[in-house]
């Protein structure tokens, strides 16, 4: 197998300033006005000051709050889905010449202190894509979510031939090469599996590091529920059949 | 002919007229008019000559001609649904590509150093 995919055990250091120039955080957001400001402030406090928010046609003031919090905001005039928003963000980052970028959920599920560990293999180990895996540190993860993640990872592996312990993680880092190479076509949650497929297709180097997910009533209400998960799976199967 | 046969025949005729009208207005492609015309001709044939289905039913290993028509009908509906899903998917992707162009066009001045702490 030409793809290098291994599991690193980088521990999560505390926050620190002085992040490299050209390092960005990309946040796809839809109707997150209540949380986005807090998420950006948390990132800023950790030294991550270059934040790009793609507002995916929100009906609330997500864009305004993100802008006031200091982020660069790109706006989708209509809601297209998290996959489309991620693709827009990566296209923007490629245009501005980002050296590295990490996707980060807008619902407060991720801890900014995990970012340093997620970025580290990009700079130190020649990785192109780093998956922040909740399954390598599943403490506090609801059992149903754990089972769902395993199913999703196995489905992704069977469909695309690339294993990841947490294929649906929203916390991923990308090298400049990955930002410029990965081509995303799917619009919704199937984008997570599509990124895993792209890693294999483009012969990118993948690493995984453990991250801790913060589960609150709010973050659990967002993201992929059971029904959305099934729809995502169905879309993945159709997509695989069409592009076999 | 029984009333149901007349109903099927008239329905097929109206549907075919609609197909031809759609083709003339440019809403149906050449291969589309071929597919629909063959389909409605078959429906008309079954309406006028119901026993014709027995020939195909026996060949397919199904006892009753009506059952064969039913099975084929289900297959046709599934095929059309699948085709419709694919088209919707393509339209959604094209729409997202267009939205992306608009978002990037209206993006703030591209800089390698946007600051999350505003104007500091």
Interface residues (C-beta under 8 A of the other chain):
Chain A: X21 X22 X40 X43 X44 X48 X49 X50 X51 X52 X54 X69 X70 X71 X72 X73 X74 X75 X76 X77 X78 X80 X81 X84 X87 X88 X91 X92 X95 X96 X97 X98 X185 X187 X238 X242
Chain B: X85 X86 X89 X92 X93 X95 X96 X99 X100 X102 X103 X104 X106 X107 X108 X110 X111 X112 X113 X114 X115 X116 X117 X118
